[in-house]
Amino acid sequence: MNQQATMMSTASPTATPATPVTPPAGPAPVDITESAAQEIARQRAKRGTPEASIRIGIRGGGCTGFSYVFEWADAPRPTDKVFVAFGVSVIVDPKSFVYLSGMQLDFVRGMMGHGFKFNNPNAKGSCGCGESVQF
């Protein structure tokens, strides 16, 4: 038994338990920026579907091998992962989550236009149009 475990097991009943030092194991969640959430909420209100969520995913195709999928969903499937932030939900199917774990969904505005941006640490490359990604 290591020293920390011994100290914890011999502590008095009123002692505060130790704080974990390492983060929990498992895949990282999908992060939704406030800007992305505001745009999802705006578009959801425009559609008149207040309970709808955005489904994001990966499909084969595109000029670099895969392309992102971005569509409305009325409800998640039993095996989907659901991420909630700033009052909106983003749904990811289990196969896509392998590629999207740890990514950030953002909404950006710039001189070249505006749109959703996938900040994906798992991507090894993308095409110039931003619609296709390589893993």
C-alpha positions as CSV (number, residue, x, y, z in Angstrom):
1,M,0.0,0.0,0.0
2,N,1.4,3.4,-0.9
3,Q,2.0,6.1,1.7
4,Q,-0.9,8.3,0.6
5,A,-3.4,5.4,0.8
6,T,-2.1,4.6,4.3
7,M,-2.5,8.1,5.4
8,M,-6.0,8.3,4.1
9,S,-7.0,5.0,5.7
10,T,-5.7,6.1,9.1
11,A,-7.2,9.6,9.1
12,S,-9.9,10.5,11.6
13,P,-13.5,10.3,10.5
14,T,-13.8,14.1,10.4
15,A,-10.8,14.5,8.1
16,T,-11.4,15.9,4.6
17,P,-10.8,13.3,1.9
18,A,-7.9,13.8,-0.5
19,T,-8.5,15.6,-3.8
20,P,-7.7,13.4,-6.9
21,V,-4.6,14.6,-8.6
22,T,-5.2,13.0,-12.0
23,P,-8.2,13.7,-14.2
24,P,-10.8,10.9,-14.8
25,A,-9.9,8.3,-17.4
26,G,-11.8,8.3,-20.7
27,P,-12.3,10.3,-23.8
28,A,-12.5,14.1,-23.6
29,P,-15.8,15.7,-24.2
30,V,-16.9,17.9,-27.1
31,D,-16.6,21.6,-26.0
32,I,-19.2,24.1,-27.3
33,T,-18.2,27.8,-27.2
34,E,-20.6,30.4,-26.1
35,S,-20.5,31.9,-29.7
36,A,-21.4,28.5,-31.2
37,A,-24.2,28.0,-28.6
38,Q,-25.6,31.5,-29.4
39,E,-25.7,30.7,-33.1
40,I,-27.3,27.3,-32.6
41,A,-30.0,28.9,-30.4
42,R,-30.6,31.6,-33.0
43,Q,-31.0,29.1,-35.8
44,R,-33.1,26.9,-33.6
45,A,-35.5,29.7,-32.8
46,K,-35.6,30.7,-36.5
47,R,-36.6,27.1,-37.4
48,G,-39.3,27.1,-34.6
49,T,-37.9,23.9,-33.0
50,P,-37.1,24.9,-29.4
51,E,-36.2,21.3,-28.4
52,A,-34.0,20.4,-31.4
53,S,-30.3,19.7,-31.0
54,I,-27.4,19.8,-33.4
55,R,-25.9,16.5,-34.5
56,I,-22.3,16.6,-35.5
57,G,-20.3,13.6,-36.9
58,I,-17.8,12.3,-39.4
59,R,-18.6,10.5,-42.7
60,G,-16.4,9.1,-45.3
61,G,-15.9,11.3,-48.3
62,G,-14.5,14.7,-49.2
63,C,-11.2,15.5,-50.8
64,T,-9.1,14.5,-47.8
65,G,-11.0,11.3,-46.8
66,F,-13.7,12.4,-44.3
67,S,-16.2,15.2,-44.0
68,Y,-18.0,16.7,-41.1
69,V,-21.7,16.2,-40.8
70,F,-23.8,19.0,-39.2
71,E,-27.6,18.5,-39.0
72,W,-30.6,19.0,-36.8
73,A,-31.9,16.2,-34.6
74,D,-35.2,16.0,-32.7
75,A,-33.9,13.5,-30.2
76,P,-30.7,11.5,-29.5
77,R,-30.5,7.8,-30.2
78,P,-29.9,5.5,-27.2
79,T,-26.1,5.1,-28.0
80,D,-25.4,8.8,-28.7
81,K,-23.4,11.1,-26.5
82,V,-25.0,14.4,-25.7
83,F,-23.1,17.5,-24.7
84,V,-24.9,20.5,-23.2
85,A,-23.6,24.1,-22.9
86,F,-25.1,27.5,-22.7
87,G,-28.7,26.1,-23.2
88,V,-28.0,24.0,-26.3
89,S,-27.3,20.4,-27.0
90,V,-24.9,18.8,-29.4
91,I,-25.3,15.1,-30.2
92,V,-22.5,12.8,-31.4
93,D,-22.8,9.2,-32.5
94,P,-20.3,6.7,-31.0
95,K,-18.3,6.1,-34.2
96,S,-17.9,9.8,-34.8
97,F,-17.0,10.4,-31.2
98,V,-13.8,8.4,-31.8
99,Y,-12.7,11.3,-34.1
100,L,-14.4,14.2,-32.3
101,S,-13.4,13.5,-28.7
102,G,-11.7,16.6,-27.3
103,M,-12.7,19.0,-30.1
104,Q,-14.2,22.4,-29.8
105,L,-17.2,23.6,-31.8
106,D,-17.0,27.3,-32.4
107,F,-18.8,29.9,-34.5
108,V,-16.6,32.6,-36.1
109,R,-17.2,35.8,-38.0
110,G,-14.6,37.3,-40.2
111,M,-13.9,39.1,-43.4
112,M,-14.3,35.9,-45.4
113,G,-17.8,35.2,-43.9
114,H,-19.0,33.4,-40.9
115,G,-19.7,29.8,-39.9
116,F,-19.1,26.9,-37.5
117,K,-15.5,25.9,-37.0
118,F,-14.4,22.5,-35.8
119,N,-11.2,22.9,-33.7
120,N,-10.3,19.3,-33.7
121,P,-7.0,18.1,-32.1
122,N,-7.4,14.7,-33.7
123,A,-7.3,16.0,-37.3
124,K,-4.0,15.6,-39.2
125,G,-5.0,17.8,-42.0
126,S,-7.9,19.5,-43.9
127,C,-8.6,20.8,-47.3
128,G,-8.7,24.5,-48.2
129,C,-12.5,24.7,-48.1
130,G,-12.7,23.4,-44.5
131,E,-15.3,20.9,-45.4
132,S,-13.1,17.9,-45.5
133,V,-10.7,16.5,-42.8
134,Q,-8.0,13.9,-42.6
135,F,-7.3,11.6,-39.6
